């Protein structure tokens, strides 16, 4: 016999793996999102990896071209470990806006390594990576598709069960 808490977790896991929904306890939206590494992410990362000032940190909102800022795809590259955001020193600001490519991000942007083609996230944290890998040159074949992001999350190949 399941406890009330176990029943709630089982229910919530089913909701977030499907189309998502509002938590009955806190009324916060929850969903597992499947994101594919796409051309816009690649262009943003390549631009950031080419930034060669000081220690590599870049004030993206004030320095990046509109094509990078407007799409807001650069922050998603952090899920692959390709870019990192500098912590905000201001308690009133959630984020600093300063970013830099990681060593892995520089290697991927230069075509030296591959990364997983897909990432599965919940609450802005990585749960899984897909089994297929992608090279930077192949990312330009994938465009951002909002409808694809909003589809129910399918079990990644090689994954036996959902962890949550």
Secondary structure as the mmCIF struct_conf table of DSSP 4:
data_model
#
loop_
_struct_conf.conf_type_id
_struct_conf.id
_struct_conf.beg_label_comp_id
_struct_conf.beg_label_asym_id
_struct_conf.beg_label_seq_id
_struct_conf.end_label_comp_id
_struct_conf.end_label_asym_id
_struct_conf.end_label_seq_id
HELX_RH_AL_P HELX_RH_AL_P1 UNK A 4 UNK A 17
TURN_TY1_P TURN_TY1_P1 UNK A 18 UNK A 19
STRN STRN1 UNK A 21 UNK A 22
TURN_TY1_P TURN_TY1_P2 UNK A 24 UNK A 26
STRN STRN2 UNK A 29 UNK A 30
STRN STRN3 UNK A 32 UNK A 36
HELX_RH_AL_P HELX_RH_AL_P2 UNK A 39 UNK A 49
TURN_TY1_P TURN_TY1_P3 UNK A 50 UNK A 50
BEND BEND1 UNK A 53 UNK A 53
TURN_TY1_P TURN_TY1_P4 UNK A 54 UNK A 55
BEND BEND2 UNK A 56 UNK A 56
STRN STRN4 UNK A 58 UNK A 59
HELX_RH_AL_P HELX_RH_AL_P3 UNK A 60 UNK A 63
BEND BEND3 UNK A 64 UNK A 64
HELX_RH_AL_P HELX_RH_AL_P4 UNK A 66 UNK A 71
TURN_TY1_P TURN_TY1_P5 UNK A 72 UNK A 72
HELX_RH_3T_P HELX_RH_3T_P1 UNK A 74 UNK A 80
TURN_TY1_P TURN_TY1_P6 UNK A 81 UNK A 81
BEND BEND4 UNK A 82 UNK A 82
STRN STRN5 UNK A 83 UNK A 85
HELX_LH_PP_P HELX_LH_PP_P1 UNK A 86 UNK A 88
BEND BEND5 UNK A 89 UNK A 89
TURN_TY1_P TURN_TY1_P7 UNK A 91 UNK A 92
BEND BEND6 UNK A 94 UNK A 94
STRN STRN6 UNK A 98 UNK A 101
HELX_RH_AL_P HELX_RH_AL_P5 UNK A 103 UNK A 109
TURN_TY1_P TURN_TY1_P8 UNK A 110 UNK A 111
BEND BEND7 UNK A 112 UNK A 112
STRN STRN7 UNK A 115 UNK A 116
BEND BEND8 UNK A 117 UNK A 117
STRN STRN8 UNK A 118 UNK A 122
TURN_TY1_P TURN_TY1_P9 UNK A 123 UNK A 124
STRN STRN9 UNK A 125 UNK A 129
BEND BEND9 UNK A 131 UNK A 131
STRN STRN10 UNK A 133 UNK A 134
HELX_RH_AL_P HELX_RH_AL_P6 UNK A 136 UNK A 139
TURN_TY1_P TURN_TY1_P10 UNK A 140 UNK A 141
HELX_RH_AL_P HELX_RH_AL_P7 UNK A 146 UNK A 150
BEND BEND10 UNK A 151 UNK A 151
HELX_LH_PP_P HELX_LH_PP_P2 UNK A 152 UNK A 156
TURN_TY1_P TURN_TY1_P11 UNK A 157 UNK A 158
BEND BEND11 UNK A 161 UNK A 161
#
